[in-house]
Amino acid sequence: MESLFLLIPLSLVLVGLLAWILRWSVKNGQFDDLDGPGQAILMDDDAPEAGNSRKSTQKH
């Protein structure tokens, strides 16, 4: 029974801390764009340079 006098306030403090961290992260925009960084990795940014393009050097 004595342990409940320690564990209940400790759990309430922990829940309050977690709620504050969640509120802070939402307020600072941590959850604004969840798909963008994952999609950015998949995008191909290896476009050939204008002078080295194969289409401009090929003859038909």
C-alpha positions, -999 to 999 in steps of 0.1 A, spaced: 0 0 0 29 24 7 42 19 -28 10 33 -42 17 66 -25 49 68 -45 38 52 -78 6 71 -84 22 106 -82 52 94 -101 29 81 -129 9 113 -130 41 133 -133 52 110 -162 19 114 -180 21 151 -176 57 152 -190 47 131 -220 16 153 -226 39 184 -225 64 168 -249 36 159 -273 21 194 -272 56 209 -277 62 187 -308 29 194 -324 33 232 -317 67 232 -333 56 214 -365 72 180 -360 41 163 -374 33 187 -403 47 166 -432 51 130 -424 54 117 -459 77 143 -475 111 132 -461 103 96 -470 93 105 -505 123 128 -510 146 99 -506 129 80 -534 130 110 -559 157 107 -585 178 138 -585 205 124 -609 193 143 -640 220 146 -666 237 180 -671 226 201 -700 259 197 -720 262 160 -714 228 148 -724 227 118 -748 197 131 -767 216 162 -778 246 142 -791 226 114 -809 219 117 -847 189 102 -864 
